[in-house]
Amino acid sequence: MDRFRVEVIQATPSPQQVIYAAMHQDYSEEFVWDVSQLPDEAKCGEIIIKQLLAGERGHYGPLEHPQITLACGFFPHSVMQQARTHRVSVSFDVQSARYTGLRVIEAAQAKRDLEDVFYLRPVGNYSDRQGKKYFYSPEQRQKDLDWCGEAARRYEQDMIAGMAEEHARGKLPFDYRQHFIVSFNVRSLMHFLDLRGKRDAQLEIQQLCELILPHFEAWVPAISTWYKSTRLGKARLAP
């Protein structure tokens, strides 16, 4: 999991002001564009918490205007499957195994670290969904890594023989790594964190949420502070 990365590509500037403007237009007689001066970003955050979010009023519509786009790197394919299961105004573009097989061949030829291409959980203690505990040993992990290497070599042989990428990839371990781009608005980001940041979510997608959270905090500080104190990790129904 030390390879997992989340970086901001672009985000709406002054997002709390944008939310305030949308909220203000709902009840203002004036055209909000003509308002001489909006409150500053921090003050807008305070007003949003007080008038939209405090007391679980459910007024989330104005939070849908600002957007943040994140580059997510080196996550296993299973994370992408889980991430795309629940979509509320979320957009994805995902590295395709139909067009990006060169990295597998480079791993087969020892030109690239196998663990840059395939994901295996770290050595350690785990439990299944029924709570049964087990230890993933260094010896078992090495066997699994060797199997990944063999799969990469089989992939290379298939490609040399002229097989199509989408055919050859069927022999690869399920959790090959993928990079993806994802865009959220403020509301959909909280929805995603509600669903995938809770403690019974799978380990790797929890890690994704943990890496997203600092960017959320830096982008909308007042809203993220409210979210962390009222919703984060509590598995509440998503807004």
C-alpha positions in Angstrom: 0.0 0.0 0.0 3.1 2.2 0.2 2.7 2.8 -3.6 -0.9 4.2 -3.4 -1.1 7.9 -4.4 -3.8 10.5 -4.8 -2.9 13.9 -6.3 -5.1 16.9 -7.2 -5.3 17.7 -10.9 -7.7 20.6 -10.6 -10.3 22.0 -8.2 -12.8 24.8 -8.2 -11.2 27.8 -6.5 -13.0 29.3 -3.5 -15.4 26.4 -3.4 -17.1 27.5 -0.2 -17.9 30.9 -1.9 -19.4 29.1 -4.8 -21.6 27.0 -2.5 -22.6 30.2 -0.6 -23.5 31.9 -3.9 -25.7 29.0 -4.9 -27.3 28.9 -1.5 -27.8 32.7 -1.5 -29.4 32.7 -4.9 -32.1 30.4 -3.6 -33.6 33.0 -1.4 -32.2 36.3 -2.7 -34.3 38.8 -4.6 -31.1 40.1 -6.3 -29.2 38.5 -9.1 -26.3 37.0 -7.1 -23.8 38.1 -9.8 -24.7 41.7 -8.9 -24.0 41.4 -5.2 -21.1 43.8 -4.6 -19.1 41.5 -2.4 -19.6 37.9 -1.2 -18.3 37.0 2.3 -14.8 35.6 2.3 -14.1 31.9 1.9 -13.8 31.2 5.7 -17.0 33.1 6.5 -18.8 31.4 3.7 -17.8 28.1 5.2 -19.3 29.1 8.6 -22.6 30.1 7.0 -22.8 26.9 5.0 -22.4 24.8 8.2 -25.0 26.9 10.0 -27.6 27.2 7.3 -27.2 24.0 5.3 -25.5 21.3 7.2 -26.0 21.7 11.0 -28.8 19.6 12.4 -28.8 17.3 9.4 -31.3 19.5 7.5 -30.5 17.7 4.3 -30.0 20.8 2.1 -27.1 19.4 0.1 -28.0 20.8 -3.4 -25.7 23.8 -3.3 -22.7 21.5 -2.5 -23.0 20.0 -6.0 -21.5 23.0 -7.8 -17.7 22.9 -6.9 -15.7 20.0 -8.4 -12.4 18.4 -7.6 -10.5 16.1 -10.0 -8.0 13.6 -8.5 -5.4 11.4 -10.0 -5.3 8.1 -8.2 -2.3 5.8 -8.8 -1.2 2.2 -8.3 -4.5 0.9 -6.8 -5.6 -2.7 -7.4 -8.3 -3.5 -9.9 -10.7 -4.5 -7.0 -10.6 -0.9 -5.8 -11.8 0.4 -9.1 -14.6 -2.2 -9.1 -15.8 -1.0 -5.6 -15.4 2.7 -6.4 -17.6 2.4 -9.5 -20.4 0.5 -7.7 -21.9 3.5 -6.1 -21.9 6.5 -8.3 -23.6 9.8 -7.5 -22.3 12.5 -9.8 -18.9 10.9 -10.0 -16.9 10.6 -13.2 -14.1 8.1 -13.8 -11.5 7.5 -16.5 -9.5 4.3 -15.9 -6.3 2.9 -17.3 -7.3 0.1 -19.7 -5.7 -3.2 -19.8 -6.5 -3.3 -23.5 -4.0 -0.6 -24.2 -1.5 -0.6 -21.4 0.1 -4.1 -21.4 3.7 -2.9 -21.9 4.1 -2.6 -18.2 3.3 -6.3 -17.8 5.8 -7.3 -20.4 8.4 -5.1 -18.7 7.7 -6.8 -15.4 8.1 -10.2 -17.1 11.5 -9.1 -18.4 12.5 -7.8 -15.0 12.7 -4.2 -16.4 10.0 -3.1 -13.9 9.3 -4.2 -10.4 6.5 -6.8 -10.3 4.9 -4.9 -7.4 4.5 -1.8 -9.6 2.2 -3.9 -11.8 0.5 -6.3 -9.4 -0.9 -5.7 -5.9 -0.6 -8.1 -3.0 -1.6 -7.3 0.6 1.3 -6.8 3.0 2.3 -9.6 5.4 0.1 -9.4 8.5 -3.0 -10.5 10.4 -6.3 -10.4 8.6 -9.9 -11.6 9.0 -12.6 -12.7 6.6 -16.1 -11.2 6.5 -17.2 -13.7 9.2 -14.5 -12.6 11.5 -12.3 -15.6 11.1 -8.7 -14.5 11.7 -5.6 -15.7 9.7 -2.0 -14.7 9.1 -0.7 -13.9 5.6 2.9 -15.1 6.0 6.0 -13.9 4.2 6.3 -17.4 2.6 2.8 -17.3 1.3 3.2 -13.8 -0.1 6.4 -14.7 -1.9 4.6 -17.7 -3.5 1.9 -15.4 -4.6 4.4 -12.9 -6.0 6.1 -15.7 -7.9 2.8 -16.6 -9.4 2.3 -13.0 -10.5 5.7 -13.2 -12.2 4.7 -16.4 -14.0 1.4 -14.8 -15.2 3.4 -11.9 -16.5 5.6 -14.2 -18.5 2.6 -16.1 -19.9 1.1 -12.7 -20.9 4.4 -11.8 -22.7 4.4 -15.2 -24.6 0.8 -14.7 -25.7 1.5 -11.2 -27.0 4.6 -12.5 -28.9 2.3 -15.1 -30.4 -0.1 -12.4 -31.7 -2.9 -12.6 -29.1 -5.1 -9.6 -28.6 -4.4 -7.6 -25.4 -8.0 -8.1 -24.2 -7.6 -11.8 -24.6 -4.2 -12.1 -23.0 -5.1 -10.0 -20.0 -7.6 -12.8 -18.9 -4.7 -14.8 -17.5 -3.4 -11.9 -15.3 -4.0 -11.9 -11.5 -7.2 -10.0 -10.7 -5.5 -7.3 -8.7 -3.2 -5.8 -11.4 -2.7 -2.2 -10.6 -4.6 0.6 -12.4 -4.3 4.4 -12.4 -7.5 6.4 -12.7 -8.9 9.9 -12.7 -12.0 10.7 -10.7 -14.0 13.9 -10.3 -16.3 14.6 -7.4 -18.5 17.5 -6.4 -18.5 18.2 -2.6 -21.7 16.3 -2.1 -20.6 13.2 -4.1 -17.3 13.2 -2.3 -18.9 13.0 1.1 -21.2 10.3 -0.3 -18.2 8.3 -1.4 -16.4 8.7 1.9 -19.6 7.6 3.8 -19.7 4.4 1.8 -16.1 3.5 1.4 -14.4 5.1 4.4 -16.3 3.1 6.9 -14.5 0.4 8.9 -16.2 -2.6 7.3 -15.2 -1.4 3.8 -12.4 -3.3 2.2 -8.9 -2.4 3.3 -7.6 -1.0 0.1 -10.5 1.3 -0.6 -10.3 2.6 2.9 -6.7 3.5 2.1 -8.0 5.4 -1.0 -10.4 7.4 1.3 -7.6 8.2 3.7 -5.5 9.6 0.9 -8.4 11.6 -0.5 -9.2 13.1 2.9 -6.3 15.6 3.2 -7.2 17.0 -0.2 -10.8 17.4 0.9 -9.6 19.2 4.1 -7.4 21.6 2.2 -10.1 22.3 -0.4 -13.2 22.9 1.8 -11.9 23.2 5.3 -15.1 24.2 7.1 -17.1 21.5 5.4 -14.5 18.9 6.0 -14.3 19.8 9.7 -18.0 19.4 10.0 -17.9 16.1 8.0 -15.2 14.6 10.1 -17.0 15.4 13.4 -20.4 14.2 12.3 -20.2 11.6 9.6 -16.7 10.2 8.9 -16.4 6.5 9.7 -19.8 6.3 11.2 -21.4 4.4 8.3 -24.4 6.8 8.2 -26.6 7.0 5.2 -24.9 9.0 2.6 -26.4 12.4 1.7 
